[in-house]
């Protein structure tokens, strides 16, 4: 049996999630919805909502943290943008895929338009979609060229939606989702708002692929392994190793949660600085130099220089700025990504104290391990090895850290007409109307 056939069988098979996978799915759902609520007031969110409203109003799918509904394709687009736009969404680190962003947005739209869903059925669909999107990333052997969270995310989302909607022609769903895959790393390099728009487009395309199949349309059937398939054009790799473990290792339990609203590649350094500050070992005045020893991908993603005219999207991926803000504010608040901050002499001086050195890690998709060395003005040198970044399953956030994230998300969000968004995320996800 081909890897593609195994993946399609997995997408439609009966599953009962093991307890760890179910717990991870429930926790990640709450985290993702909170990120989407926070993103409702982010730069660009109003424009995205206005544009999607032009595709059709008065629909049957909710918009997170807005008292509004749109047709499913528009709702999936807006919600996926809101979830990813602050770079606060969960990520499968080895895969380099933000699978929850697309899958949650697409499934929420699909569940809404069918009038609700059994909670366990919804969690299984979420886990299946995240598994497939992450698995495509795990099978990749080349560094990011296309924006993998959008390309792999589109396919995982479409198969999850097809599962929820009872679509039988899964091969056609996969083929039509693949045919709509798009998004490159150019937006990341430039720090463009096109980056979360690529996530939004993936969630919308997932809904569209299912709707086209339901309307009788067909797609290519060798979309992953064919001569012009996913693993020839988007990523080079072999999905067979991933496909062999389907259903035995649930990838949703491997997903990392982001403590800060910034690129995941910045979090090892930021979390270590935060910990040392809270322990009283360092402060902004005492530091002479910070040296971060990181894998090549970290330098590529966040090792970018400060710019006085940078956008908020660029700022979220600028490690020197983020380090300066952590030392100054003891947290990362996206409302600080402003022109005034970018020219603040004190911020610029702190940013200049960071030096980034690429280590000899041969894995071009690796985010860890990392190492941090801090030299204080009195000559003291503090070194910390970082095998796993805070939020990784092996370095889970504490209850207090989780609460702090949710509190900031509430602070950033619009007034939410449905309190279940934070208090009971599974009910919010599966029941369009409160009881």
N, C-alpha and C positions, 0 to 999 in steps of 0.2 A: 504493500500500500504506500502511495506517495505521501510526502509530508503534507501537501495541500489537502489530500483526502482525510488524513488524520485530524488536521485542524478543523475541517468542516464537520467531521463526525463529532468532535469535541464541542463545537459550537452549538449543536442541536441535541446532544445527549442529555439524559436525565442525570442530575448531579445533586448530591447532598453535601454541602460544604463542611469540611472538618471544622471543629471548634476554633482553632487558631485562624483559619481563613475567614470564617464568618465574623469573628471579632475584629479582624483587620478591616474587612469590608465595611462594617458598621462604623468603626472609628474613622476610617478614611472618608466615608460619605459625609459625616459631620464636618470634618476638616475641609472638604472640598466645597460644601455648601457655604460654610463660613467665609472661605476665600472669595466665593462668588458674590456674597453679600458685600464684603469690603470693596470689591471691584466695581460695585454699582455707582460709586462716586469718583472713580479714577479718571485721569485725563483720557478723553476719547470716548468714554462710556455713553455720554449723551448723543454724540454723533452716530455711534454704532446703533443705538436704540432708534434714533430718528430714521436712519437708512433702512433698518430692518422693518420699521413700521410702514415704509413705503411699499413693501412687498405684499402687504395685506394686513389689515387690522381686524380687531374683534375675533381673534382666533381662540383656540382651545388649549393653549399651553402657557403656563405661567413664566414670568420673568423674575428671577431671584431678587428679592428686596425691592421690588417695584409693584405697585398696584396696577398691573397691566397684563394683558394677554396678547399673544400673537399666534399666527399659524405655526405649526411645529417647526418648519424649517427656519423661520425667523427667530423663534424662541431659542432653538438650539444654538443658533449663531450668536445671539446676544449673551446667553448664559455662558457659553464657552469662552467668549471674550472676557466677560467679567471674572471668570474663574482664573484665567491665566494672566490677565493684564498687569497684575501687581507682582508677578513672579513668586507667588505665595502658595502655589499649588503643588501637590505631592508628586514625587518622581521616582521611577524605578531606576536607581543609579547605574547598575551594570548595563541596562538597556538604553539609558539616556532617553527615556520616554515618559512624558507627563500623561500617563494613560487615563488617570481619573478625570482630567479636564474635559476631554472630548466625550468619553463614555458616559460620564454623569450628565453632561448637558444634553446629549442625544437621548439617553434613556428617560430623563425627566420629561422631555417633550413628548416622547412616545407614550409614556405612562399617562401623562395628562390627557392626551387626545383619546385614549381608550377609556378614560374615566376612572382610572385607578388600577392597582395591581396588588396581588398578594405579596406581602413583605418578603417572604423567603424567596419567592420567584424573582423579585427585583434584585435581591442581594446576589443570587446566583448569576443572573444576567450581568450584573455589574462585575462580578469576579471573573466571569468568562471573557467579557470584553477587555478588561484590564490584562488578563492573562495573555490573550492573543496579541494585543498591541505591544505588550512588554516582550513577548516571545519573539516577535519579529525583530525587535531591537537586540535581543540577546543573540540572535542568529547572525547579526551583522559582524563582519570582520574588518570593515573599513571605517575610517573616521567620518564624522558627519559632513555631508555635502548638502543633501536635502534636509529639511527640518523634520527630523524623525518623529517628534511628538505629533506632528500633523499628518505625516504619511502613514505611519504605523497606527496612529490614533484613529484615523478615518476608517481603516479596515476593521480594527477591533470594535469600534463603535457601531459600524453597520451590522456586523454579525450579532452583537448584543441586542440591537434594536430588532433585527429579524427574529431573534429567539423570542423576545417579548411579544412580538406581533404574530407569531406562529407561521412565519413564512417558510415554506418547504424548500424552495429553490435557492439554497444557501450558496451554491456555486455561482449563480447569477448575481447574488448580492455581493459576494466577494469581488467578482469581475467588474461590476459597475462601480463599486466603491474604489477599487484600484484605478479604474479609468478616470476617476475624478481627483486622485491624489495630487497634491501640489504643496509647494512651500519649500524655500531654500534657506540656507544659512546666511544669505546676504543681508536679510533683515536683522539678524543677530549681530553681524559684524558692524552694521551701521547704527545699531540701537534704535531701530525704527519701530513704530507702533504697528507696522505690518506683521510683526512677530505674533502677537496675540490674535491678529486678524487671520493668520494662517490656521491657528487652532480653531477659530470660529468657523472658518470655511470648511475645515475637516468635519466638524460636528454637523453642519448643515448638509454636507455631501453624504454623510452617513444616512441621514433621514431620506434624502433624495434617492439614494441607491435603493433603499427598501421600497419606497413608493413606486419607483419605476418598475421594479420586479413585480409588485402587487398589481401593476397596470398591464403586465404581460410582456414587458421588455426583458431582453436577455443581455448577458455580458460574456466576456471571454472567460474560459474555464481553466486556463493554465496561468492565472494571473500572478502567481508567486514564483513558479519555477520555469515558466516558458522562456523562449529565446528573447523576448522583450518584456519579461515579467519583472516583478518587484526586485528580485535578487540578481537581476542583470542591470537594471537602470537606477534604482534608488539606493540600494545598498548591495554590496557584494557579500555573499555568505551562503550558508547551507542551513535551511530550517529543519533538517532531519533530526539533529540532536535535540532541539527544543521539542519537536513533535513527539519524540519517543517518550518523553516524560509527562505528557499531557494528562492531567487528572491526578497525578501522583504528587507533584510539587505545585502548589497553588502560588502563582507569582504575586498575587495581591498581598500575601503575607511578607513579601520582600520589599514592598514599597516604602520609601522614606518620606517623612513629613517635614515640611520646611518651617523652622522656627521664625524666620525673618522674611519680610516681603522684599526679597532680592534674589538674584540668580543663585541656584543651589551651589554652584561652584564657589561662591563666596562664604559659605556657611561654616566650613571647618575653621577658617581663620577667625571669623566673627564670633563664633561660639566660644572659642578658646580665649579670645580677648575678653569677652563678657564674663567668663568664669573667673579669670585672673583678677578682673576688676572687682567682682563681687567678693572675692577672697581677700581683697586688700593688697594684693601683690603688686599691682601696677595702677597707674592713673595717667591721664593725658600729659601731666607735667613731667612725670618721672621718666618717660620713654625717650631714649636717644635714637633707637633704630628697631625696626621690626623686619625680620627676614622670613619669608614664606617659601618653603621648598615644596613644590607641587608637581603633579603629573602634567604632561604636555596639554591635555584638554583643559585643565584649570586655567593655565596661562592663556590659552586660546579664547576661552569663554569670558573671563573676567579680568585678565591682566592688561586692561586697556588704560590709557593715560587719562588724567583729568582734562576736561575741556570746559572753558568758560561758557560756551554756547551749547552744551550738551542737552539733550532731551531727557525727560524723566525715564524713558525706556532705556536710554544709554546709561543713565545714572544707576539704575538698578543692577547693572552689569559691570560697574566700575569699582573694582576692589579698593583702590586707594581712597576714593570718596567714602565708601562704606565703612572702612576702617576708621577714618576720621570721624564719621558720624557716631559710630559705636563708642569711640573714646570720649566724645563730647556729650552725647545724649544717653548713653547706656542702653540704647535700643535703636532699631531701625524703623523710622516712621516715614512712610512714603510722602507725607505732606512736606517733608524737608527737601524734596527733590525740586528745588526752585532756583531761579536765576540768582537770587540773593545768596543762597548757600554756595553756589558754584564759584562765586567770586570772593567769598569770605576769606580774608587773609589767615585767620586762625585755622579754618578747615584746610586750606591749601598747604599750610605749614605741616599739619599733622599728616596729610596725605603723602607729603614728600618723605616721610620717615619710613614708608613701606618699600621694601625691595622684594621682588618676585624672582625666584630662581627655578628653572625647570629641572626636575630630577631625571633619573635614568629609567623611569618606568616605561617598559616597552609597549604597554597597552594604550593605544591611542584613544580608547573610549573610557579610560579609567578616571574616576573622580577622587579616588583615595588609593593608598594612604597619603597623608601629608605630614609635614613637620613645621613647627613654628619656633623661631628663636628670637627672643626679645632682649635687647641690651638697654639697661637703664643708665641714666646719667651718672650714677655713682659707680659704674663699672660692673654691676651685677648682671649676670646673663641667665636668663630663664629659657629653658628648652622644653617643648612638649611634642611628643609623637601623637599623631591623630590617626589611629587605624580606621575609625569610623566616625563620620560626622554626626553631630547631634540631630536626632530625628530619624536616623537609620534604625532598623529593627534591632541591631546590636548596641545601639546607643539611644534608646527611646527617650523622648521628652518626658519630664516629670509631670505629675498632675498640675503642679503650679505653673509650669511652662506652657502646658496646654491651655490652661485657664487664661494666662496672660495673652496668648495668641487670640483666643476667642473674644476676650474683652476688647482688644484693639480692633478686631474685625467688626464688632458691634459699634464701636466708636466711629469707624470709618463708613459704615453702611448707612443707607437711607433708612428712614423709619420703616420698619417691616410690618406689614399688615397681618402677617401670620406668625405668631410667636413660636410656633413649632420649628421654625427654621433653625433656631439655636437650642431649643429645649427638647425637641423630639424629632431629629432629622429624618429618621426612617418613616415616621408618619407623614411628615412634610413631603417626602419623596414619593410615597406610594398612594397618598390620598389627596387628590387635588383640592378638596374642600374640607375644612376642619369639621370635626364631629359636632 
